[in-house]
Amino acid sequence: MRTTIAWPTLAWIWIAQGIGGSTPALTKLALDGLEPFSLVVARQILGALFLVVLLVLPQRMRGGATLPPAPWTRRDLVLLVTLSWVGFALPQILGAIGLATSSATHGALLSPLEPIGILVGAALVLREPLGFAHVLAGALGVLGTIAIVLSGTGDARGGDLRGDLVMAAGHLCWAIYTLAAKPLVARHDPLRVAVFAGAISWIPLLPFALRESLDVERALPALGWVVLLALLASAVATVAWNRALREVSAATMALFVFVQPVVGLAVGVGLGERAGLGAILGTIAIVCGVAIATLRGARVP
């Protein structure tokens, strides 16, 4: 039986996907003054502080119903560390490294790979059956990715092969966040999960950030973009994703990732980047594949 998604949940979904689509462009701007590891560490520390501020606000101001406190089991802690380090910090680093040589437009156009990763991960981790529709989605995703990365011109405004491949891996890693967060937000308050995940996400990245060079003159203008990234992507979008994920299935969330390439393409073109025909056709292939798989998966009880 299909049910209509409640409008507050839809609002959280649209907030998360809208911010997700603009994140590559904001990251690209911040990379003008900071190295990848330094950028992500600063973003996550500031994002964790923003999340703490949200946590201390009165319930009526931050919205959403809280769950009654539940004990944190050993499994919960393993899931928390996994989603924080492998599903949160790692894809951000891969995205920043890829964006250093490629374009924000390609970063957004590759985002539909995330729901493919969710579907495959659900089959492998949750032992859900992988049917023909999922195999077809994976094939279309691979073809779409190849079309996007091969359309790179070597110019940072038009994409770069190595950078696109790194970003593609990062988008697949984002699926780990959803797979690990789904059972956590079913037991714990989504905002608290976001706070704890953000608070420890930067720890394994700090040694690498300390080895990067820092040009204060270049870094100061970039800090504004880092603050915006921390507020929107690390704080608001994370809370919005967690709250929506508590109410709907991972497959349903995957459907709305389609918003990200549209937002990212518009923002990237606005920044003067180019999106060739191969990139557009590749995105269409990925979106079609994910639509087939998620719609087919939505009918599975």
C-alpha positions in Angstrom: 0.0 0.0 0.0 1.4 3.4 -1.0 1.0 6.4 1.3 1.5 10.1 0.7 4.6 11.7 2.3 3.6 14.3 4.9 4.4 17.8 3.9 6.9 18.4 6.8 8.9 15.4 5.7 8.8 16.7 2.1 10.1 20.0 3.3 13.1 18.3 5.0 13.7 16.3 1.8 13.7 19.3 -0.4 15.9 21.3 2.0 18.5 18.5 2.1 18.6 17.9 -1.7 18.6 21.6 -2.6 21.6 22.2 -0.3 23.2 19.0 -1.6 23.0 20.3 -5.2 24.7 23.5 -4.4 27.4 22.0 -2.1 29.9 21.2 -5.0 29.9 24.8 -6.1 30.4 26.2 -2.6 33.2 23.7 -2.1 34.9 24.7 -5.3 34.8 28.4 -4.2 36.3 27.5 -0.8 39.1 25.5 -2.5 40.4 28.8 -4.0 41.9 29.5 -0.6 42.2 26.2 1.3 43.6 22.8 0.7 41.1 19.8 0.7 41.8 18.4 4.2 42.0 21.8 5.8 38.7 22.8 4.2 36.8 19.7 5.4 38.2 19.8 8.9 37.3 23.5 9.3 33.8 22.8 7.8 33.1 19.9 10.1 34.3 21.6 13.3 32.2 24.7 12.5 29.3 22.5 11.4 29.4 20.6 14.7 29.2 23.9 16.6 26.2 24.9 14.5 24.6 21.6 15.3 25.1 22.1 19.0 23.4 25.5 18.8 20.4 23.8 17.1 20.4 21.1 19.9 20.1 23.7 22.7 17.3 25.6 21.0 13.7 25.0 22.3 12.0 22.1 20.6 9.3 24.3 19.1 12.1 26.4 17.3 14.0 23.5 15.8 10.9 21.5 14.7 10.3 17.8 14.5 9.3 15.4 17.2 12.0 14.0 19.4 12.3 10.3 20.2 12.4 9.2 23.9 16.0 8.6 25.0 17.3 5.2 24.2 20.5 3.5 25.4 23.4 3.5 22.9 24.4 -0.1 22.3 27.7 -1.3 21.0 26.1 -1.7 17.6 24.9 1.8 17.6 28.4 3.1 18.4 29.9 1.1 15.5 27.2 2.5 13.2 27.9 6.0 14.4 31.6 5.8 13.8 31.0 4.2 10.4 28.6 6.8 9.2 30.8 9.6 10.6 34.2 8.6 9.3 33.4 6.5 6.2 30.0 7.9 5.2 30.5 11.6 6.2 34.2 12.6 6.3 35.5 10.3 3.5 33.1 11.4 0.8 33.7 15.0 1.7 37.4 14.6 1.2 37.0 12.7 -2.0 34.7 15.4 -3.3 37.1 18.2 -2.3 40.1 16.4 -3.9 38.1 15.8 -7.1 36.8 19.4 -7.2 40.3 20.7 -6.9 40.9 19.6 -10.6 37.4 19.2 -11.9 34.2 21.3 -12.1 31.4 21.8 -9.6 28.9 21.1 -12.4 30.4 17.6 -12.8 30.4 17.1 -9.1 26.6 17.7 -9.0 25.9 15.7 -12.2 27.6 12.7 -10.6 25.3 12.8 -7.5 22.8 10.2 -8.7 25.5 7.6 -8.2 24.7 7.9 -4.5 21.3 6.1 -4.6 22.8 3.4 -6.8 25.2 2.8 -3.9 22.3 2.8 -1.5 20.5 0.1 -3.5 23.6 -2.1 -3.9 24.6 -1.6 -0.3 21.1 -2.6 0.8 21.4 -5.8 -1.1 24.9 -6.6 0.2 24.5 -5.4 3.8 20.8 -5.9 4.5 20.6 -9.1 2.3 17.8 -7.6 0.2 17.3 -9.3 -3.2 19.0 -7.7 -6.2 16.6 -8.0 -9.1 16.9 -7.2 -12.8 15.8 -3.6 -12.3 18.7 -3.0 -9.9 21.2 -4.6 -12.3 19.9 -2.4 -15.1 20.2 0.7 -12.8 23.8 -0.2 -12.0 24.6 -0.7 -15.7 23.0 2.7 -16.6 24.9 4.3 -13.7 28.2 2.9 -14.9 27.5 4.1 -18.5 26.4 7.5 -17.3 29.5 7.9 -15.2 31.8 6.9 -18.1 30.0 9.5 -20.3 30.5 12.2 -17.7 34.1 11.6 -16.9 35.0 11.2 -20.6 33.4 14.5 -21.4 36.0 16.3 -19.3 38.2 18.7 -21.2 41.1 18.9 -18.9 40.0 22.4 -18.1 38.7 22.8 -14.5 35.6 24.6 -15.9 34.7 21.6 -18.1 35.6 18.6 -16.0 38.7 16.4 -15.5 38.9 12.6 -15.8 40.8 11.9 -12.6 38.9 14.5 -10.6 35.6 13.1 -11.9 36.6 9.5 -10.9 37.5 10.6 -7.4 34.2 12.5 -7.1 32.3 9.4 -8.4 33.9 7.3 -5.6 32.9 10.0 -3.1 29.2 9.9 -4.2 29.2 6.2 -3.8 30.6 6.5 -0.3 27.7 8.9 0.6 25.5 5.8 0.4 27.2 4.5 3.5 25.9 7.4 5.5 22.3 6.5 4.6 22.7 2.8 5.2 24.3 3.4 8.7 22.0 6.2 9.7 18.7 4.5 8.9 18.8 2.2 11.9 20.2 4.9 14.2 17.5 7.5 13.5 14.9 4.8 14.1 16.1 4.6 17.7 17.7 8.0 18.5 16.8 11.6 17.9 18.0 12.6 14.3 19.5 15.9 15.5 21.5 14.1 18.2 22.8 11.6 15.7 23.9 14.5 13.5 25.6 16.2 16.4 27.6 13.1 17.4 28.5 12.3 13.9 29.7 15.8 13.1 31.6 16.1 16.4 33.9 13.1 15.6 34.0 13.3 11.8 37.1 15.6 11.6 39.3 13.6 14.0 40.9 11.2 11.5 41.4 14.1 9.0 43.3 16.4 11.3 46.8 14.8 10.9 46.5 15.2 7.1 45.2 18.8 7.4 48.2 19.8 9.6 50.5 18.7 6.8 48.9 21.0 4.2 50.3 24.5 3.5 48.2 27.5 4.6 48.4 30.8 2.9 46.6 33.2 5.2 46.1 35.8 2.5 44.3 33.3 0.3 42.6 31.5 3.2 40.8 34.5 4.7 38.4 35.2 1.8 37.7 31.4 1.6 36.6 31.3 5.2 33.3 32.9 4.3 32.5 30.0 2.0 33.6 27.5 4.6 31.2 29.1 7.2 28.4 28.9 4.6 29.3 25.2 3.9 29.3 24.4 7.6 26.0 26.0 8.3 24.1 24.7 5.2 25.8 21.4 4.2 27.3 20.1 7.5 24.5 21.3 9.8 21.1 22.1 8.2 21.3 19.5 5.4 22.5 16.8 7.7 19.6 17.4 10.1 17.1 17.6 7.3 18.3 14.3 5.8 18.2 12.5 9.1 14.7 13.7 9.9 13.4 12.7 6.5 15.2 9.4 6.6 13.3 8.6 9.9 10.0 8.9 8.1 10.6 7.4 4.6 12.5 4.5 3.2 16.0 4.8 1.8 14.6 4.0 -1.7 12.2 6.9 -1.5 15.0 9.2 -0.3 17.0 8.1 -3.3 14.3 9.3 -5.7 14.7 12.9 -4.5 18.5 12.9 -5.2 17.4 13.7 -8.7 17.0 17.3 -7.5 20.8 17.7 -6.9 22.0 17.5 -10.5 19.4 20.1 -11.6 20.5 22.5 -8.8 24.2 21.8 -9.3 23.9 22.3 -13.1 22.2 25.7 -12.7 24.7 26.9 -10.0 27.7 25.6 -12.0 26.6 27.3 -15.2 26.0 30.5 -13.2 29.7 30.3 -12.1 30.8 30.1 -15.8 31.4 26.4 -16.0 30.6 24.2 -19.0 28.5 21.1 -19.2 29.0 19.3 -22.5 26.5 17.0 -24.3 28.3 13.9 -22.9 27.8 15.1 -19.3 24.1 15.8 -19.9 23.5 12.4 -21.6 25.4 10.7 -18.8 23.3 12.4 -16.2 20.1 11.3 -18.0 21.4 7.7 -18.1 22.1 7.7 -14.3 18.8 9.3 -13.4 16.9 6.8 -15.6 18.7 3.9 -14.0 18.1 5.1 -10.4 14.4 5.8 -11.3 13.9 2.3 -12.5 15.6 0.7 -9.5 14.0 2.9 -6.8 10.5 2.7 -8.3 10.8 -1.1 -8.6 12.2 -1.2 -5.0 9.4 1.0 -3.7 7.0 -1.9 -4.5 8.9 -4.4 -2.4 7.4 -4.7 1.1 
